Amino acid sequence: MPALPDPDRVAAILQEVAESEILPYFRQLTADQVRQKTRQDDLVTIADEAAERALSRRLPALVPGSLVVGEEAVAADRGVLDRLFGDAPVWVIDPVDGTLNFASGRPNFAVIVAYVSGGETLAGWIHDPLGKRTAMGAKGEGAWMDGKRLRVASPAPVGGMIGAVSTRFCDEALSRRLKERLQGLGRTACLASAAHEYLRLLDGSYHCSAYHRLMPWDHAAGVLLHAEAGGHAALADGTPYRPTRFGGSLLTAPDAESWTRLRDHLFG
């Protein structure tokens, strides 16, 4: 496996960028500092852009020759995604995950960074600026926060599972089916931030999640951390998740057996 960047140094950069480029705008945004991208609920703010610029400058300096795939860079030029298929290691950046929350003054937003090489996620970080906490981990080395090893929830029957099951970004028939099947779960609550949903998976307060638009800045770090915390994730057809896969349904659960039961309940 290629040499990895110093995880604590990356975490420090995320914290510094959040403090300088994101938090000063929280609940201080003016109308001209927020704009719509593709849909009414798909927003970008001056904080997203400033944070991505800062991270795109500082993170590659840690690994000479590394490249960046940032959410806002891809919004401007989708060809940037091609870097994930090349030979150079790539920093995958979501500068403000949960922009709609951020722009609305709600606290569920975070910074997500994954380190990808050869089409595989090797390390990941999720930084919660308001909570002043960072989950981080590397392949084969566990997932950690504040010096404590993270563990997913214990397996539970489908009827007792708590989690975030999205019905967005899938076709109408699947959306309708999922809404019907959600009644068979314990409780579901989507937070409009994949980062905060992964944080709940990592601290054991959520058992499961399901997503249907698999952009790497939303999921590469979270799936890696979830696996390192003992969880099981795969696409609904059973194939492993990779950061080069952008479509399909991604499902997480505490272990492979409970994943199968959940998959059969939701998708079977």
N, C-alpha and C positions, 0 to 999 in steps of 0.2 A: 504494500500500500504506500502511495506517495507520502512524503513527509507532510505533516499537518501544521497549520499556523498555531501559534501559542493561543490556546482558548481563552485564557484570562486577558490577554492583550486585546483580542477581538471584543470580548465582553466590555472592556473598558472603553473601547472606541464607540461601541453602541451607546453606552451610557453618556459619554461626552457629547456625541452628536444629538442624542435626544434632549439633553439639557440645553444645548446651544441653538438647535434648529427646529425643535418640535414644541417643547413645553412653553416657550414664550408666546406661542400662538394659541395655546389651548384656552378656549373661551374668550379669545381676543381677536378672532378673525373678522375682517371686514368683508363686505360683499364682493369687492373686487379681488379678494385673495382666495376665492373659491370658484371653481368652474366645473361644468358638467363635461364628462367625456362621452361615453357611448349611450348612457341612459340617465334618467332623472336621478337614480340612486347610485350612479357611478361617478364619483366626484374626485377631483384632485385639488389640493390646496397648496399654497405657497410653502407650507411645512413639508409636504411630501417631496416637492421638487428640491428644496434646499437640503433636506436630509439625504436624499439620494445622491445629490452632487457631492456632499461631504463624504459619504460612505464610499462612493465610487472613486474618490481620490485617495482615501486613507487605507482602505482594505487591500487593494492590489499592491501597495507598497510593502505589505508583509510577506508576499510571495511573488518574487520577480517573475514576470511572464504571465501572471494570472490575469483573467479578464472579468468583466462584470456583465451580468444580465439583471437589469433593474426593471421593476414594473413600469415606471414612467418612461424609461428608454424604449421599452417594447411598445408602449402605447404610441410613441412617435414613429417607431420603425420596427415592425414585427420581425424583420430579418435578424434583429439582435438575438432572437431565440436560437438561431443556428449555432451560436457559440457553444451551446450545450452539447453539440454533436462533434465538436472539434477535439484536438489533443490537449489544449491548454486547460489548466484548472480554472474553474469559474466560481465567482462569488454571485450567488443569487440573492437579490435584495428586494424586500418589501419595506420601503422606508416608513410607511404608516399603514399597518394593517388595521382595518376598521376605520377607514377615512370618513365614512358616513357618521359613525359615532363621534369621531374627533370633531368634525365640522358642526355637529349638533350639540357639542358640549358634554357628551356622555363619555364615561371613563374607559370603556372597553376598546382600547387601541394599543398597538404594540409595534415594535420593530422586529422583523424576522430576517435572519441571514442564514443561508446554507452554503457550504463549501462542497462543490461537486467536481469530480474528475472521472473521466471515462464513462460518463453517463450514470454515475453512482454517487449518492450523497455520502460524504465521508464525515461531515461534522455539521452541527446546527446550533443556532442560538435563537431564543425568543426573549426579548427584553420588554418588560412592562414598565414604562417610564414613571407612571404615577405610583405604582406599587413598589418601585425601586427594587425589582427582582429580575434575575436573568436565569432562565433554564438553558443549560448547554450540555453538549455531549459529543462524543466522537464514536465512530463505528468500533464496536468491541470494547468500549471503555465506560459504558454506562451513561446515564443521564443524571445531571446534578443541578442543585440550586442551593446557594448559600452554604456550600460544603456538605449538603445532605443528599444522599442518593435518592433519586425519585423512583417510585414504584406505582404501577397502574393499580386500579381497583381489583379486588378479588373477583373471580368469575361469579356471575349471577344468572339466574334464569331470565329468559327474555322478558317475562312479565315484571321483573324487578329492575330492569336496566334503566339507568338515567343517562341522558346524553343529548347530543345535538344532531338531529337528522334533518338535513336540508331537503326542501322540495323545490328549490330554485335550480335553474339551469338544466332541467331534464324535460323530456317530452311530456305532453299533457297526460297521456295514459299512465306513465310511471308516477307523475306527481299525484294523480288521483289515487293510485294504488297505495303510495306511501302514506298519504294523509289518512286513508282508511286503516292501514296497518299500525300507525302510530298509537292507536287506541290500545293495542296489545302490549305496549311497553310501559315501564313504570312511570316515567316522566321525561319530557323532552323540552329543551329550551335552547334555541339558537341565539347567539350573542352578537351576530353581525360582525364577528371577528374570529377567523379561524385560529389566530394566535391564542386568544383567550379560551377558546374551546380546547385547544391542545393543552394549555396550561391546566385546565380542569381534568383532562385525561391523565396528565402527568402526576397530579397530586391525589388522584384517586377519587375525586368528587364526581367525575363522569365515568361511565363504563364504555360508552360507544359514541361513534359519530358516523355520518354518511355525507358525502359530497359528490357533486356531479360536474363541476368545472375544475379541472386539475392543473391550474397554473402553478408552475414550480415555486414561485415566491410565496404562495399560500401554504404549500404542503411538503416541500422537500425537507425542510428542517423538522417540522412537526412529526412526520412519519418516522424519521431517523430517531428522534428523541423518544417517541412512543415505543419503538422497538427496543431501544436501549433501556427503557424502564420496564421491559418485560411484556409489552403488548404485542398484539398481532394485527397487521393491516394488509389488505390486498384489495384488488379490484373485485367487483361483484362476480366476475367470471372466474375468480380464483388466481389470476395471474398477479405476480408481485408488482407493487408500485415502483415506478422509476421516475426521476425528475424529467425525463424526456417524453413522458406520456401525458398528453394534455386533455384527453377525453375519457369517457367512461365514468363509472361510479366507484368511489373509494369508500371502503367500510373499515372501521376500526373496532376492536373489542379487546377484552383482557387477555384472551388466549385463543388458540386455533379452534378449540371445540365450541366455545361460546360465539366466536365469529361465525362459524358454520350455522349454528342455530339462529343467530340474528339474520344472516344472509337469507336463509330459507324462509324466515318469517317475513322479511321485507320484500324480497325479490323473487322468492320461489314460486 
